Amino acid sequence: MDFQLSDEEQLFQKSVHEILQAKLAPVSRQIDEKHEIPRSVLEEMANVGLLGVTIPDKYGGAGGNITMAALGAMEVGAADPSMATAVYYLLVTGWSHLTAKLGKEELKSSLLPKVASNKAFLGIATTEPGGGSDLVAMATNARKQGNKLILNGEKSYISGVTEAKKLGGGHLTLMKTDRELKHKGLTFAYVPINAKGIGTTVLHNMGRMGISTGILQYTDVEVPEENIIGDYNRGFFHAMLGFNYARTLVAAACVGATQWALDVGSEFIKKRTAFGSPLAKYEGISFEYADLAVQLEMTKNMVLKAASLLDAFDQGKSVPMKELNMAVAASKLTAPQLALDAVKKVMIWHGALSYTNETMLEMAMRGILSYVVGAEGALNIMRLILVREMLGPEYLPYR
Ligand SMILES: Cc1cc2nc3c(=O)[nH]c(=O)nc-3n(C[C@H](O)[C@H](O)[C@H](O)COP(=O)(O)OP(=O)(O)OC[C@H]3O[C@@H](n4cnc5c(N)ncnc54)[C@H](O)[C@@H]3O)c2cc1C
């Protein structure tokens, strides 16, 4: 067992760190206030190969693996703790990785080079107004007509609606294609946002303001069959694989945000004095710092384990799926809660100052909460995956 990153991975992380600290960190507050990630920052991220980090070279990407994508997510989460850029990055990275793996050649060659060069946004649309966790209950449906699918329904809380409309691109969309077959009757396909028959509404979020969230309404939208990811009626399984990539990257971004919070916190408690000593001398504070730092190290190791198992899976190696699913679910369960806990404790160390926007802690808290309440899968769904893998599927409540 090797707990060291390879030379290539260390070099990648160092160069990404330097670039993002120089270009992204200084505009983090601006992103939150102006509700937009500057195009120049996204272009810089594309130029250094970050937006196409896992896209194969032949489609204009950097040809890296999920471990490299996770290292990138840690750096993005640390440079923009509003989490807006992390969401943008992990959506395009995670879902283009699945597209590269399971998409048809026509789709890959037309879409992926645009995603890698930030000429198209790529996201995911599974959640509906009626619920997000219970995918089988979805109402959005598609029927076959010649070599097309005709899509009707509605998706909600979808990230990147405005970004895709402005830049081009769209969402990998889960649709019911056979009502009788439950989870074996869902299909996953790329639906460009500017396709005829799509209406959009933007929702007003409380955090991660630099990326939009909205509703997509589909009325007889024609989806060409070459846009289907993987196989017809196998969409549930393909989406679950994609969620394993995306959830690992969410967890990695939260590891980055936790590191950021601890850096801000340690700097503050060493400087701020009360009753004649720096706060760091008081065990009530320094022990909290020590506990958080240990939890961060453990969570980071779990996330890197999930990423490394996904890389082995991608390479066709024999991977115990139970271990892989558990590592991903444990990462997505733990990392957002740790990030929230760290930000909350660091706020309390700051006293009243933290309740103003003089620090970026309140902004980080609003952004991280999106991953605690649901984005890329609710925490209880991670617990259900762990129960399924550890106790057995017969102990799931809906069996
Ligand atoms: C900022 C933001 C951005 C998002 N972006 C996207 C996106 O781009 N694409 C997309 O498809 N979705 C997106 N989502 C939606 C997200 O994936 C869903 O919030 C998530 O899947 C949960 O679905 P839900 O919100 O409908 O909650 P529900 O599924 O209605 O669940 C509500 C609560 O009940 C709990 N719960 C549900 N079932 C069980 C059970 N069996 N046992 C115990 N507890 C249970 C859940 O943990 C949750 O706390 C986004 C969400 C947010 C907040």
Ligand as a Chemical Component Dictionary entry (heavy atoms), coordinates in Angstrom:
data_LIG
# 
_chem_comp.id                   LIG 
_chem_comp.type                 NON-POLYMER 
_chem_comp.pdbx_formal_charge   0 
_chem_comp.three_letter_code    LIG 
# 
loop_
_chem_comp_atom.comp_id 
_chem_comp_atom.atom_id 
_chem_comp_atom.alt_atom_id 
_chem_comp_atom.type_symbol 
_chem_comp_atom.charge 
_chem_comp_atom.model_Cartn_x 
_chem_comp_atom.model_Cartn_y 
_chem_comp_atom.model_Cartn_z 
_chem_comp_atom.pdbx_ordinal 
LIG C1  C1  C 0 -27.604 23.804 -4.763  1  
LIG C2  C2  C 0 -28.110 22.519 -5.339  2  
LIG C3  C3  C 0 -27.752 22.169 -6.646  3  
LIG C4  C4  C 0 -28.242 20.988 -7.208  4  
LIG N1  N1  N 0 -27.877 20.663 -8.487  5  
LIG C5  C5  C 0 -28.426 19.563 -9.075  6  
LIG C6  C6  C 0 -28.124 19.240 -10.432 7  
LIG O1  O1  O 0 -27.318 19.899 -11.081 8  
LIG N2  N2  N 0 -28.750 18.179 -10.977 9  
LIG C7  C7  C 0 -29.644 17.415 -10.298 10 
LIG O2  O2  O 0 -30.174 16.470 -10.868 11 
LIG N3  N3  N 0 -29.940 17.696 -8.995  12 
LIG C8  C8  C 0 -29.356 18.744 -8.393  13 
LIG N4  N4  N 0 -29.648 19.040 -7.083  14 
LIG C9  C9  C 0 -30.634 18.246 -6.389  15 
LIG C10 C10 C 0 -30.030 17.180 -5.474  16 
LIG O3  O3  O 0 -29.436 16.163 -6.217  17 
LIG C11 C11 C 0 -31.171 16.714 -4.573  18 
LIG O4  O4  O 0 -31.377 17.750 -3.627  19 
LIG C12 C12 C 0 -30.917 15.418 -3.860  20 
LIG O5  O5  O 0 -30.808 14.341 -4.749  21 
LIG C13 C13 C 0 -32.070 15.132 -2.877  22 
LIG O6  O6  O 0 -33.303 15.217 -3.514  23 
LIG P1  P1  P 0 -34.433 16.206 -2.949  24 
LIG O7  O7  O 0 -33.852 17.529 -2.690  25 
LIG O8  O8  O 0 -35.598 16.128 -3.862  26 
LIG O9  O9  O 0 -34.827 15.585 -1.548  27 
LIG P2  P2  P 0 -35.728 14.300 -1.261  28 
LIG O10 O10 O 0 -35.312 13.180 -2.113  29 
LIG O11 O11 O 0 -37.151 14.706 -1.299  30 
LIG O12 O12 O 0 -35.302 13.996 0.240   31 
LIG C14 C14 C 0 -35.653 14.900 1.293   32 
LIG C15 C15 C 0 -34.965 14.446 2.567   33 
LIG O13 O13 O 0 -35.387 13.121 2.900   34 
LIG C16 C16 C 0 -34.256 12.280 3.060   35 
LIG N5  N5  N 0 -34.596 10.951 2.546   36 
LIG C17 C17 C 0 -35.055 10.616 1.312   37 
LIG N6  N6  N 0 -35.238 9.284  1.222   38 
LIG C18 C18 C 0 -34.895 8.761  2.428   39 
LIG C19 C19 C 0 -34.887 7.454  2.971   40 
LIG N7  N7  N 0 -35.234 6.391  2.238   41 
LIG N8  N8  N 0 -34.463 7.293  4.246   42 
LIG C20 C20 C 0 -34.101 8.343  5.005   43 
LIG N9  N9  N 0 -34.107 9.605  4.554   44 
LIG C21 C21 C 0 -34.500 9.818  3.285   45 
LIG C22 C22 C 0 -33.129 12.914 2.281   46 
LIG O14 O14 O 0 -31.877 12.590 2.858   47 
LIG C23 C23 C 0 -33.452 14.405 2.438   48 
LIG O15 O15 O 0 -32.879 14.866 3.633   49 
LIG C24 C24 C 0 -29.109 20.167 -6.470  50 
LIG C25 C25 C 0 -29.426 20.498 -5.143  51 
LIG C26 C26 C 0 -28.920 21.645 -4.573  52 
LIG C27 C27 C 0 -29.258 21.968 -3.155  53 
# 
loop_
_chem_comp_bond.comp_id 
_chem_comp_bond.atom_id_1 
_chem_comp_bond.atom_id_2 
_chem_comp_bond.value_order 
_chem_comp_bond.pdbx_ordinal 
LIG C1  C2  SING 1  
LIG C2  C3  SING 2  
LIG C2  C26 DOUB 3  
LIG C3  C4  DOUB 4  
LIG C4  N1  SING 5  
LIG C4  C24 SING 6  
LIG N1  C5  DOUB 7  
LIG C5  C6  SING 8  
LIG C5  C8  SING 9  
LIG C6  O1  DOUB 10 
LIG C6  N2  SING 11 
LIG N2  C7  SING 12 
LIG C7  O2  DOUB 13 
LIG C7  N3  SING 14 
LIG N3  C8  DOUB 15 
LIG C8  N4  SING 16 
LIG N4  C9  SING 17 
LIG N4  C24 SING 18 
LIG C9  C10 SING 19 
LIG C10 O3  SING 20 
LIG C10 C11 SING 21 
LIG C11 O4  SING 22 
LIG C11 C12 SING 23 
LIG C12 O5  SING 24 
LIG C12 C13 SING 25 
LIG C13 O6  SING 26 
LIG O6  P1  SING 27 
LIG P1  O7  DOUB 28 
LIG P1  O8  SING 29 
LIG P1  O9  SING 30 
LIG O9  P2  SING 31 
LIG P2  O10 DOUB 32 
LIG P2  O11 SING 33 
LIG P2  O12 SING 34 
LIG O12 C14 SING 35 
LIG C14 C15 SING 36 
LIG C15 O13 SING 37 
LIG C15 C23 SING 38 
LIG O13 C16 SING 39 
LIG C16 N5  SING 40 
LIG C16 C22 SING 41 
LIG N5  C17 SING 42 
LIG N5  C21 SING 43 
LIG C17 N6  DOUB 44 
LIG N6  C18 SING 45 
LIG C18 C19 SING 46 
LIG C18 C21 DOUB 47 
LIG C19 N7  SING 48 
LIG C19 N8  DOUB 49 
LIG N8  C20 SING 50 
LIG C20 N9  DOUB 51 
LIG N9  C21 SING 52 
LIG C22 O14 SING 53 
LIG C22 C23 SING 54 
LIG C23 O15 SING 55 
LIG C24 C25 DOUB 56 
LIG C25 C26 SING 57 
LIG C26 C27 SING 58 
# 
